[in-house]
Each structure stands twice: as C-alpha cells, then as structure tokens.
Amino acid sequence: MQPLSTGLKAETEIIVTAADTAARWGSGLVPVYSTPALVGQMEHSAVLALTGQLAAGQTTVGARIDVRHLAPTPVGMKVRAVAELVEVEGRKLVFKVEAWDEVEKIGEALHERFIIDEARFMARVQAKGQ
C-alpha cells in the first residue's frame, strides 16, 4: 500500500428520523437532529474516506473529535457530511469534517483517528474483559 496522503474525501447523507433526535439520544428534550447522531455521521464519513487505503489487517479507531453543532435540523430533512483527510502524522490521521442540512451549514469538526492492527487491538480488548 502507498502511504496515506492528505486530500482523501468521503461524503455521507442521511434523512433525520426520530431515532436521530436529541430527545431519543437523551442529549436534550427537543425533536431535532442530535449532536451524538451528528458526531456518528461525521466519524462514518471519515471512515469511508479510508476505504481501500489501508493495508490488510489494519483499520482505524476514533480518538478525538472537536465538534461544533451550529444549527438545528428537523426530522425529515437531509443532512450531508463531508470528511477530508488534512493531516497524516505516523499512525495519527486528522480529518476536517463539515455538515449541512438542506438550508445551512449545521456542523464542523476536527476528528483524529489512529491506524491500528485490528487483531492486536482486539486481543487487547478481549484480555481486558477477562
């Protein structure tokens, strides 16, 4: 595999449902797109940007996300999130992620992920649970 380089991008799109709301997630009492759901969509976009880019046996894990949820989005509206790899420092990957609904920009984040060996990682996790 070639070393990762900046500029990799991916986009996700969802329609907000009741399952995505702050009231459902417990992060608020209103029926609008929740911050936890936004964070999940942002991370998913970053993961998709790496499709086909990692060596066999490798994957990534999220380590940090600095997110700003800028505006509410009602149930039934479309949300689009775009992640772009902006920094590669060894195993650390940094993504700039932005999200829009059908009217305006609703979120932005810097998201760090780390490349891991999946088998070693899962062995550590399983040992921790024993």
PyMOL CGO cylinders between C-alpha atoms (Angstrom):
from pymol import cmd
from pymol.cgo import CYLINDER

trace = [
    CYLINDER, 0.00, 0.00, 0.00, 1.07, 3.55, -0.69, 0.3, 1, 1, 1, 1, 1, 1,
    CYLINDER, 1.07, 3.55, -0.69, 1.45, 5.85, 2.31, 0.3, 1, 1, 1, 1, 1, 1,
    CYLINDER, 1.45, 5.85, 2.31, -1.70, 7.82, 3.01, 0.3, 1, 1, 1, 1, 1, 1,
    CYLINDER, -1.70, 7.82, 3.01, -1.76, 11.35, 1.71, 0.3, 1, 1, 1, 1, 1, 1,
    CYLINDER, -1.76, 11.35, 1.71, -3.98, 14.29, 2.50, 0.3, 1, 1, 1, 1, 1, 1,
    CYLINDER, -3.98, 14.29, 2.50, -6.94, 15.10, 0.32, 0.3, 1, 1, 1, 1, 1, 1,
    CYLINDER, -6.94, 15.10, 0.32, -8.85, 11.83, 0.69, 0.3, 1, 1, 1, 1, 1, 1,
    CYLINDER, -8.85, 11.83, 0.69, -12.57, 12.66, 0.97, 0.3, 1, 1, 1, 1, 1, 1,
    CYLINDER, -12.57, 12.66, 0.97, -15.89, 10.95, 1.55, 0.3, 1, 1, 1, 1, 1, 1,
    CYLINDER, -15.89, 10.95, 1.55, -19.45, 12.10, 1.96, 0.3, 1, 1, 1, 1, 1, 1,
    CYLINDER, -19.45, 12.10, 1.96, -22.44, 10.60, 3.76, 0.3, 1, 1, 1, 1, 1, 1,
    CYLINDER, -22.44, 10.60, 3.76, -26.05, 11.59, 3.52, 0.3, 1, 1, 1, 1, 1, 1,
    CYLINDER, -26.05, 11.59, 3.52, -28.93, 10.72, 5.84, 0.3, 1, 1, 1, 1, 1, 1,
    CYLINDER, -28.93, 10.72, 5.84, -32.54, 11.72, 6.36, 0.3, 1, 1, 1, 1, 1, 1,
    CYLINDER, -32.54, 11.72, 6.36, -33.12, 12.68, 10.00, 0.3, 1, 1, 1, 1, 1, 1,
    CYLINDER, -33.12, 12.68, 10.00, -35.55, 10.33, 11.74, 0.3, 1, 1, 1, 1, 1, 1,
    CYLINDER, -35.55, 10.33, 11.74, -37.00, 10.23, 15.26, 0.3, 1, 1, 1, 1, 1, 1,
    CYLINDER, -37.00, 10.23, 15.26, -34.17, 7.82, 16.18, 0.3, 1, 1, 1, 1, 1, 1,
    CYLINDER, -34.17, 7.82, 16.18, -31.63, 10.59, 15.44, 0.3, 1, 1, 1, 1, 1, 1,
    CYLINDER, -31.63, 10.59, 15.44, -33.16, 13.24, 17.70, 0.3, 1, 1, 1, 1, 1, 1,
    CYLINDER, -33.16, 13.24, 17.70, -31.83, 14.80, 20.87, 0.3, 1, 1, 1, 1, 1, 1,
    CYLINDER, -31.83, 14.80, 20.87, -34.96, 13.60, 22.69, 0.3, 1, 1, 1, 1, 1, 1,
    CYLINDER, -34.96, 13.60, 22.69, -34.20, 9.99, 21.67, 0.3, 1, 1, 1, 1, 1, 1,
    CYLINDER, -34.20, 9.99, 21.67, -30.46, 10.19, 22.49, 0.3, 1, 1, 1, 1, 1, 1,
    CYLINDER, -30.46, 10.19, 22.49, -31.02, 11.90, 25.83, 0.3, 1, 1, 1, 1, 1, 1,
    CYLINDER, -31.02, 11.90, 25.83, -28.83, 14.82, 24.81, 0.3, 1, 1, 1, 1, 1, 1,
    CYLINDER, -28.83, 14.82, 24.81, -31.74, 17.24, 25.02, 0.3, 1, 1, 1, 1, 1, 1,
    CYLINDER, -31.74, 17.24, 25.02, -35.51, 17.29, 25.05, 0.3, 1, 1, 1, 1, 1, 1,
    CYLINDER, -35.51, 17.29, 25.05, -36.27, 18.63, 21.58, 0.3, 1, 1, 1, 1, 1, 1,
    CYLINDER, -36.27, 18.63, 21.58, -37.08, 16.61, 18.45, 0.3, 1, 1, 1, 1, 1, 1,
    CYLINDER, -37.08, 16.61, 18.45, -34.14, 17.85, 16.30, 0.3, 1, 1, 1, 1, 1, 1,
    CYLINDER, -34.14, 17.85, 16.30, -31.01, 16.15, 14.93, 0.3, 1, 1, 1, 1, 1, 1,
    CYLINDER, -31.01, 16.15, 14.93, -28.86, 15.36, 17.96, 0.3, 1, 1, 1, 1, 1, 1,
    CYLINDER, -28.86, 15.36, 17.96, -25.21, 16.14, 18.48, 0.3, 1, 1, 1, 1, 1, 1,
    CYLINDER, -25.21, 16.14, 18.48, -24.43, 12.43, 19.16, 0.3, 1, 1, 1, 1, 1, 1,
    CYLINDER, -24.43, 12.43, 19.16, -26.01, 11.47, 15.83, 0.3, 1, 1, 1, 1, 1, 1,
    CYLINDER, -26.01, 11.47, 15.83, -24.08, 14.26, 14.07, 0.3, 1, 1, 1, 1, 1, 1,
    CYLINDER, -24.08, 14.26, 14.07, -20.82, 13.02, 15.61, 0.3, 1, 1, 1, 1, 1, 1,
    CYLINDER, -20.82, 13.02, 15.61, -21.59, 9.49, 14.43, 0.3, 1, 1, 1, 1, 1, 1,
    CYLINDER, -21.59, 9.49, 14.43, -22.26, 10.66, 10.90, 0.3, 1, 1, 1, 1, 1, 1,
    CYLINDER, -22.26, 10.66, 10.90, -19.05, 12.71, 10.89, 0.3, 1, 1, 1, 1, 1, 1,
    CYLINDER, -19.05, 12.71, 10.89, -16.98, 9.74, 12.06, 0.3, 1, 1, 1, 1, 1, 1,
    CYLINDER, -16.98, 9.74, 12.06, -18.63, 7.49, 9.49, 0.3, 1, 1, 1, 1, 1, 1,
    CYLINDER, -18.63, 7.49, 9.49, -17.65, 9.93, 6.73, 0.3, 1, 1, 1, 1, 1, 1,
    CYLINDER, -17.65, 9.93, 6.73, -14.02, 9.83, 7.90, 0.3, 1, 1, 1, 1, 1, 1,
    CYLINDER, -14.02, 9.83, 7.90, -14.02, 6.02, 7.98, 0.3, 1, 1, 1, 1, 1, 1,
    CYLINDER, -14.02, 6.02, 7.98, -15.41, 5.92, 4.43, 0.3, 1, 1, 1, 1, 1, 1,
    CYLINDER, -15.41, 5.92, 4.43, -12.65, 8.24, 3.21, 0.3, 1, 1, 1, 1, 1, 1,
    CYLINDER, -12.65, 8.24, 3.21, -10.16, 5.48, 4.07, 0.3, 1, 1, 1, 1, 1, 1,
    CYLINDER, -10.16, 5.48, 4.07, -11.92, 2.75, 2.09, 0.3, 1, 1, 1, 1, 1, 1,
    CYLINDER, -11.92, 2.75, 2.09, -9.30, 0.73, 0.20, 0.3, 1, 1, 1, 1, 1, 1,
    CYLINDER, -9.30, 0.73, 0.20, -6.42, 2.84, 1.58, 0.3, 1, 1, 1, 1, 1, 1,
    CYLINDER, -6.42, 2.84, 1.58, -5.18, 0.68, 4.47, 0.3, 1, 1, 1, 1, 1, 1,
    CYLINDER, -5.18, 0.68, 4.47, -3.05, -2.46, 4.45, 0.3, 1, 1, 1, 1, 1, 1,
    CYLINDER, -3.05, -2.46, 4.45, -4.66, -5.83, 5.11, 0.3, 1, 1, 1, 1, 1, 1,
    CYLINDER, -4.66, -5.83, 5.11, -5.33, -6.28, 8.82, 0.3, 1, 1, 1, 1, 1, 1,
    CYLINDER, -5.33, -6.28, 8.82, -5.38, -2.56, 9.50, 0.3, 1, 1, 1, 1, 1, 1,
    CYLINDER, -5.38, -2.56, 9.50, -8.31, -0.38, 10.48, 0.3, 1, 1, 1, 1, 1, 1,
    CYLINDER, -8.31, -0.38, 10.48, -8.74, 2.89, 12.36, 0.3, 1, 1, 1, 1, 1, 1,
    CYLINDER, -8.74, 2.89, 12.36, -10.24, 3.93, 15.66, 0.3, 1, 1, 1, 1, 1, 1,
    CYLINDER, -10.24, 3.93, 15.66, -11.55, 7.32, 16.63, 0.3, 1, 1, 1, 1, 1, 1,
    CYLINDER, -11.55, 7.32, 16.63, -9.57, 9.05, 19.36, 0.3, 1, 1, 1, 1, 1, 1,
    CYLINDER, -9.57, 9.05, 19.36, -10.81, 12.63, 19.44, 0.3, 1, 1, 1, 1, 1, 1,
    CYLINDER, -10.81, 12.63, 19.44, -13.43, 14.86, 17.91, 0.3, 1, 1, 1, 1, 1, 1,
    CYLINDER, -13.43, 14.86, 17.91, -13.74, 18.59, 18.44, 0.3, 1, 1, 1, 1, 1, 1,
    CYLINDER, -13.74, 18.59, 18.44, -17.20, 19.33, 17.13, 0.3, 1, 1, 1, 1, 1, 1,
    CYLINDER, -17.20, 19.33, 17.13, -19.34, 22.44, 16.84, 0.3, 1, 1, 1, 1, 1, 1,
    CYLINDER, -19.34, 22.44, 16.84, -23.05, 21.85, 16.29, 0.3, 1, 1, 1, 1, 1, 1,
    CYLINDER, -23.05, 21.85, 16.29, -24.06, 25.13, 14.69, 0.3, 1, 1, 1, 1, 1, 1,
    CYLINDER, -24.06, 25.13, 14.69, -27.77, 24.87, 13.86, 0.3, 1, 1, 1, 1, 1, 1,
    CYLINDER, -27.77, 24.87, 13.86, -30.81, 22.64, 14.45, 0.3, 1, 1, 1, 1, 1, 1,
    CYLINDER, -30.81, 22.64, 14.45, -32.21, 20.29, 11.82, 0.3, 1, 1, 1, 1, 1, 1,
    CYLINDER, -32.21, 20.29, 11.82, -35.79, 18.96, 11.93, 0.3, 1, 1, 1, 1, 1, 1,
    CYLINDER, -35.79, 18.96, 11.93, -36.91, 15.37, 11.45, 0.3, 1, 1, 1, 1, 1, 1,
    CYLINDER, -36.91, 15.37, 11.45, -37.37, 14.59, 7.75, 0.3, 1, 1, 1, 1, 1, 1,
    CYLINDER, -37.37, 14.59, 7.75, -34.61, 16.86, 6.48, 0.3, 1, 1, 1, 1, 1, 1,
    CYLINDER, -34.61, 16.86, 6.48, -31.49, 15.62, 4.69, 0.3, 1, 1, 1, 1, 1, 1,
    CYLINDER, -31.49, 15.62, 4.69, -28.04, 16.00, 6.30, 0.3, 1, 1, 1, 1, 1, 1,
    CYLINDER, -28.04, 16.00, 6.30, -24.82, 15.70, 4.31, 0.3, 1, 1, 1, 1, 1, 1,
    CYLINDER, -24.82, 15.70, 4.31, -21.39, 15.34, 5.96, 0.3, 1, 1, 1, 1, 1, 1,
    CYLINDER, -21.39, 15.34, 5.96, -18.06, 15.59, 4.13, 0.3, 1, 1, 1, 1, 1, 1,
    CYLINDER, -18.06, 15.59, 4.13, -14.78, 14.44, 5.69, 0.3, 1, 1, 1, 1, 1, 1,
    CYLINDER, -14.78, 14.44, 5.69, -11.37, 15.33, 4.26, 0.3, 1, 1, 1, 1, 1, 1,
    CYLINDER, -11.37, 15.33, 4.26, -8.05, 13.95, 5.45, 0.3, 1, 1, 1, 1, 1, 1,
    CYLINDER, -8.05, 13.95, 5.45, -5.98, 17.06, 6.20, 0.3, 1, 1, 1, 1, 1, 1,
    CYLINDER, -5.98, 17.06, 6.20, -3.02, 15.69, 8.18, 0.3, 1, 1, 1, 1, 1, 1,
    CYLINDER, -3.02, 15.69, 8.18, -1.08, 12.43, 8.40, 0.3, 1, 1, 1, 1, 1, 1,
    CYLINDER, -1.08, 12.43, 8.40, 1.41, 12.07, 11.23, 0.3, 1, 1, 1, 1, 1, 1,
    CYLINDER, 1.41, 12.07, 11.23, 2.59, 8.47, 11.54, 0.3, 1, 1, 1, 1, 1, 1,
    CYLINDER, 2.59, 8.47, 11.54, -0.45, 6.47, 12.64, 0.3, 1, 1, 1, 1, 1, 1,
    CYLINDER, -0.45, 6.47, 12.64, -2.46, 9.62, 13.51, 0.3, 1, 1, 1, 1, 1, 1,
    CYLINDER, -2.46, 9.62, 13.51, -4.91, 10.90, 10.91, 0.3, 1, 1, 1, 1, 1, 1,
    CYLINDER, -4.91, 10.90, 10.91, -6.70, 14.23, 11.20, 0.3, 1, 1, 1, 1, 1, 1,
    CYLINDER, -6.70, 14.23, 11.20, -9.91, 14.95, 9.31, 0.3, 1, 1, 1, 1, 1, 1,
    CYLINDER, -9.91, 14.95, 9.31, -11.76, 18.21, 8.75, 0.3, 1, 1, 1, 1, 1, 1,
    CYLINDER, -11.76, 18.21, 8.75, -15.48, 17.43, 8.67, 0.3, 1, 1, 1, 1, 1, 1,
    CYLINDER, -15.48, 17.43, 8.67, -18.35, 19.71, 7.76, 0.3, 1, 1, 1, 1, 1, 1,
    CYLINDER, -18.35, 19.71, 7.76, -22.10, 19.02, 7.71, 0.3, 1, 1, 1, 1, 1, 1,
    CYLINDER, -22.10, 19.02, 7.71, -25.02, 20.77, 6.05, 0.3, 1, 1, 1, 1, 1, 1,
    CYLINDER, -25.02, 20.77, 6.05, -28.75, 20.29, 6.07, 0.3, 1, 1, 1, 1, 1, 1,
    CYLINDER, -28.75, 20.29, 6.07, -30.92, 21.46, 3.17, 0.3, 1, 1, 1, 1, 1, 1,
    CYLINDER, -30.92, 21.46, 3.17, -30.78, 25.06, 4.39, 0.3, 1, 1, 1, 1, 1, 1,
    CYLINDER, -30.78, 25.06, 4.39, -27.41, 25.78, 6.02, 0.3, 1, 1, 1, 1, 1, 1,
    CYLINDER, -27.41, 25.78, 6.02, -24.14, 24.53, 7.48, 0.3, 1, 1, 1, 1, 1, 1,
    CYLINDER, -24.14, 24.53, 7.48, -25.01, 22.75, 10.73, 0.3, 1, 1, 1, 1, 1, 1,
    CYLINDER, -25.01, 22.75, 10.73, -21.69, 21.39, 11.98, 0.3, 1, 1, 1, 1, 1, 1,
    CYLINDER, -21.69, 21.39, 11.98, -17.92, 21.37, 11.73, 0.3, 1, 1, 1, 1, 1, 1,
    CYLINDER, -17.92, 21.37, 11.73, -15.25, 19.29, 13.41, 0.3, 1, 1, 1, 1, 1, 1,
    CYLINDER, -15.25, 19.29, 13.41, -11.64, 18.23, 13.58, 0.3, 1, 1, 1, 1, 1, 1,
    CYLINDER, -11.64, 18.23, 13.58, -11.52, 14.47, 14.05, 0.3, 1, 1, 1, 1, 1, 1,
    CYLINDER, -11.52, 14.47, 14.05, -8.47, 12.34, 14.93, 0.3, 1, 1, 1, 1, 1, 1,
    CYLINDER, -8.47, 12.34, 14.93, -8.27, 8.65, 14.11, 0.3, 1, 1, 1, 1, 1, 1,
    CYLINDER, -8.27, 8.65, 14.11, -5.40, 6.21, 14.61, 0.3, 1, 1, 1, 1, 1, 1,
    CYLINDER, -5.40, 6.21, 14.61, -4.37, 3.35, 12.34, 0.3, 1, 1, 1, 1, 1, 1,
    CYLINDER, -4.37, 3.35, 12.34, -4.28, 0.09, 14.29, 0.3, 1, 1, 1, 1, 1, 1,
    CYLINDER, -4.28, 0.09, 14.29, -3.55, -3.58, 13.73, 0.3, 1, 1, 1, 1, 1, 1,
    CYLINDER, -3.55, -3.58, 13.73, -7.04, -5.00, 14.20, 0.3, 1, 1, 1, 1, 1, 1,
    CYLINDER, -7.04, -5.00, 14.20, -6.02, -8.44, 15.51, 0.3, 1, 1, 1, 1, 1, 1,
    CYLINDER, -6.02, -8.44, 15.51, -3.66, -6.99, 18.14, 0.3, 1, 1, 1, 1, 1, 1,
    CYLINDER, -3.66, -6.99, 18.14, -6.22, -4.40, 19.16, 0.3, 1, 1, 1, 1, 1, 1,
    CYLINDER, -6.22, -4.40, 19.16, -8.99, -6.99, 19.58, 0.3, 1, 1, 1, 1, 1, 1,
    CYLINDER, -8.99, -6.99, 19.58, -6.66, -9.30, 21.55, 0.3, 1, 1, 1, 1, 1, 1,
    CYLINDER, -6.66, -9.30, 21.55, -6.06, -6.41, 23.99, 0.3, 1, 1, 1, 1, 1, 1,
    CYLINDER, -6.06, -6.41, 23.99, -9.77, -5.71, 24.23, 0.3, 1, 1, 1, 1, 1, 1,
    CYLINDER, -9.77, -5.71, 24.23, -10.60, -9.36, 24.92, 0.3, 1, 1, 1, 1, 1, 1,
    CYLINDER, -10.60, -9.36, 24.92, -7.85, -9.61, 27.56, 0.3, 1, 1, 1, 1, 1, 1,
    CYLINDER, -7.85, -9.61, 27.56, -9.26, -6.55, 29.25, 0.3, 1, 1, 1, 1, 1, 1,
    CYLINDER, -9.26, -6.55, 29.25, -12.66, -8.21, 29.55, 0.3, 1, 1, 1, 1, 1, 1,
    CYLINDER, -12.66, -8.21, 29.55, -11.32, -11.29, 31.36, 0.3, 1, 1, 1, 1, 1, 1,
]
cmd.load_cgo(trace, "trace")
